[in-house]
Amino acid sequence: MEKILSLREERSKLWDTATAFLKCKEDESGKLSAEDSDVYAKMEADVLDLGRQIERLERARDITTDIANTLDNPILNAPVAHNALTSPHSNSHNIPYRAAFWNAMRYKMVTNDLNTGVDSQGGYLVPDEFNGFLVKSLTEHNVMRQLARVIQTSHGSLQIPIASAKGTAAWINEVGTIPVSDEEFGQVTLGAHKLGTMIKVSHELLNDSEFSVETFLASDFGRRIGTLEEEAFIIGDGKGKPTGAFTSAQTVKSGSGADLTFDDVMTLYHELKSPYRSKAVFLCNDMTVKALRQIKDNSGQYIWAESLTAGTPSTLIGHPVYVSRFVPTIESGAKVMAFGDFSHYWIGDRQGRTFERLNELFAHTDQVGFKAVQRVDGKLVLPEAVQVLQMGTDS
């Protein structure tokens, strides 16, 4: 271990020297002379050679540790048959793939069990059990995943047919002709926008048997990705990211300027077509909740009803209220509150989420990087199912 740390320190110092030399010798056009280019190439080669030495030593250390653990720990259970369980997305308990995945994440030990889980970008698809944990974490950090319809897509874009005009019936005279009235259909496309994040973890922490890599990665990746997703699902512009519900929903104008009133709430409620109201919820930010709690109806009764059960949302005129910090605050012209059936907002998760361990990127600080990548899209496929209240402007 001391030898590895010494080599890492040597490589870090050498790389600092190389970058300083490059910065000093480059002319205004960013070019090096032929002589200086040769000197820099030699420095770069030395850095790469040290990297290869470090990898060999790390590999030897990991193999030695694994062999020692195998010899020290007796086998208490019957062996598991190595058969159809090698698929990363099997419905059964996928023991070989799960073990291989976490060996790769924690110890950088890659085995043949991971072959079925490699994605096109070189990462590994997360095992089913962990993916479920990560989805749960994403849901906990993303109110839209609690309200929307979430589907899995295997590849490409998903075309969703939408009835843009509905056929009708008519009263017919005894000898009259029945008129033809066809449905008209449009399409909404769910693509696959890419988002990702990276976490650094020290070697000491990874080698600590008390440290749960699974729990840490699920929680932190879930928080980061869930936060970014929620913002896009609510106010995204559709450019390189999902289209937000507030972006495409139908808009109801406030008749009272920039102050939220009981009449605004009732207008928003009744602008939503009655078939959607049975499953409709309100969505706003916390400052809007503060304003709503102070509003009374025409009889002098507060329209806000506080929830008496933990985990159950409070209600506004009988409908649940959900809160997101990404909904705009109350001000002139802002879209401050939505009311509708958010099951008509579709979230398409493409394939599984993938993880990749990056050994060299942060090696100079004795840390390992973990990269998570996800492809997802979201759209309100039926805009009439959600109404958004937009504040007026003060004259």
Buried (B, 14 or more C-beta within 10 A) or exposed (E): EEEBEEBBEBBBEBBEEBBEBBEEBBEEEEEBEEEBEEBBEEBBEBBEEBBEBBBEBBEEBBEEEEEEEEEEEEEEEEEEEEEEBBBBBBEEEBBBBBBBBBBBBBBBBBEEBBEBBBBEEEBBBBBBEBBEBBBEBBBBBBBBBEBBBBEEBEEEEBEBEEEEEEEEEEEEEEEEEEEEEEEEEEEBEBBBBEBBBBBEBBBEEBBEEEBEBBEBBBBBBBBBBBBBBBBBBBBBEBEEBBBBBBBBBBEBEBEBBBEBBBEBBBBBBEBBBEEBBEBBBBBBBEBBBEBBEEBEEEEEEEBBEEEEEEEEBBBBBEBBBBBBEBBBBBEEEBBBBBBBBBBBBBBBBBBBBBBBBBBEEBBBEBBBBBBBBBBBBBBBBBBBBBBBBBBBEEE
